[in-house]
Structures are given as structure tokens and as C-alpha cells.
Amino acid sequence: MGTQYPLTRFTYGTTYGTITDMKRTTVYLPDELKARLVAEAARRQVTEAEIIRQAVDKETRQPRPRGGIFSGDTGGVTGANLHEHMEGFGEN
């Protein structure tokens, strides 16, 4: 019999070699990334597909926080004192 992989939340719906409730997709990987995927799957004793499913789930589970408009020092400008810093702006 083939290798038995540990059950995870992603291996549900498997019956006699048929995967239900999942859609097939194709991913093209550079050689180096494919080699790392193969090695990691062997290390964890899971399928390559399982690692890919986990990575996609992790990356898409929650929206990433949006950064602010500015990065770095604002020079003391805040929403509360913006009007002071804008005095004379646009005047000739």
C-alpha cells in the first residue's frame, strides 16, 4: 500500500483515492522552488499539494493590514493640527 499521510483539515473528503469538494489547479514553479517544495513535503511526510493548500490558506485567510499613507516622520503634523500647517497653502 502507498504512504499514509497524516490527516489535516485539508485532507477531508478523500474516498478511495478520489478527492471530493476540491477543485484542481495548475501551478508553475521555478526549479529551485519546486525542489524546496519536494524537500519540505518529504520532511513533513505530506503531499506537495498539502503544503500548497496550507500556504494558500495562510496567505488568503485574513486581509493584510493596510499601511498608512505616509511612512516615517510626519514632522508633527496630525489631523488635529493640520489646519495650522496648511495656513497660506495655495495663496500667491
Rosetta constraint file for C-alpha pairs under 8 A:
AtomPair CA 5 CA 45 HARMONIC 6.39 0.50
AtomPair CA 5 CA 46 HARMONIC 5.45 0.50
AtomPair CA 5 CA 47 HARMONIC 7.50 0.50
AtomPair CA 6 CA 45 HARMONIC 7.79 0.50
AtomPair CA 6 CA 46 HARMONIC 7.00 0.50
AtomPair CA 7 CA 11 HARMONIC 5.82 0.50
AtomPair CA 7 CA 12 HARMONIC 7.68 0.50
AtomPair CA 8 CA 12 HARMONIC 7.43 0.50
AtomPair CA 10 CA 50 HARMONIC 6.97 0.50
AtomPair CA 10 CA 53 HARMONIC 7.20 0.50
AtomPair CA 10 CA 54 HARMONIC 7.69 0.50
AtomPair CA 11 CA 50 HARMONIC 7.68 0.50
AtomPair CA 13 CA 19 HARMONIC 5.92 0.50
AtomPair CA 13 CA 20 HARMONIC 5.09 0.50
AtomPair CA 13 CA 21 HARMONIC 6.40 0.50
AtomPair CA 14 CA 18 HARMONIC 5.71 0.50
AtomPair CA 14 CA 19 HARMONIC 4.61 0.50
AtomPair CA 14 CA 20 HARMONIC 6.17 0.50
AtomPair CA 15 CA 19 HARMONIC 6.50 0.50
AtomPair CA 15 CA 20 HARMONIC 7.65 0.50
AtomPair CA 29 CA 33 HARMONIC 6.07 0.50
AtomPair CA 29 CA 34 HARMONIC 5.76 0.50
AtomPair CA 30 CA 34 HARMONIC 6.21 0.50
AtomPair CA 31 CA 35 HARMONIC 6.15 0.50
AtomPair CA 32 CA 36 HARMONIC 6.35 0.50
AtomPair CA 33 CA 37 HARMONIC 6.14 0.50
AtomPair CA 34 CA 38 HARMONIC 6.19 0.50
AtomPair CA 35 CA 39 HARMONIC 6.19 0.50
AtomPair CA 36 CA 40 HARMONIC 6.03 0.50
AtomPair CA 37 CA 41 HARMONIC 6.07 0.50
AtomPair CA 37 CA 48 HARMONIC 6.39 0.50
AtomPair CA 37 CA 51 HARMONIC 7.69 0.50
AtomPair CA 38 CA 42 HARMONIC 6.26 0.50
AtomPair CA 38 CA 48 HARMONIC 6.47 0.50
AtomPair CA 39 CA 43 HARMONIC 6.14 0.50
AtomPair CA 40 CA 44 HARMONIC 6.12 0.50
AtomPair CA 41 CA 45 HARMONIC 5.64 0.50
AtomPair CA 41 CA 46 HARMONIC 5.14 0.50
AtomPair CA 41 CA 47 HARMONIC 5.62 0.50
AtomPair CA 41 CA 48 HARMONIC 5.41 0.50
AtomPair CA 41 CA 51 HARMONIC 6.87 0.50
AtomPair CA 42 CA 46 HARMONIC 6.65 0.50
AtomPair CA 42 CA 47 HARMONIC 7.85 0.50
AtomPair CA 46 CA 50 HARMONIC 6.38 0.50
AtomPair CA 46 CA 51 HARMONIC 7.42 0.50
AtomPair CA 47 CA 51 HARMONIC 6.78 0.50
AtomPair CA 48 CA 52 HARMONIC 6.36 0.50
AtomPair CA 49 CA 53 HARMONIC 6.05 0.50
AtomPair CA 50 CA 54 HARMONIC 6.19 0.50
AtomPair CA 51 CA 55 HARMONIC 6.17 0.50
AtomPair CA 52 CA 56 HARMONIC 6.16 0.50
AtomPair CA 53 CA 57 HARMONIC 6.03 0.50
AtomPair CA 54 CA 58 HARMONIC 6.08 0.50
AtomPair CA 55 CA 59 HARMONIC 6.18 0.50
AtomPair CA 56 CA 60 HARMONIC 6.05 0.50
AtomPair CA 57 CA 61 HARMONIC 5.59 0.50
AtomPair CA 70 CA 74 HARMONIC 7.50 0.50
AtomPair CA 74 CA 78 HARMONIC 7.85 0.50
AtomPair CA 77 CA 81 HARMONIC 6.26 0.50
AtomPair CA 77 CA 82 HARMONIC 5.89 0.50
AtomPair CA 77 CA 85 HARMONIC 7.21 0.50
AtomPair CA 78 CA 82 HARMONIC 5.70 0.50
AtomPair CA 81 CA 85 HARMONIC 6.93 0.50
AtomPair CA 82 CA 86 HARMONIC 6.26 0.50
AtomPair CA 83 CA 87 HARMONIC 6.42 0.50
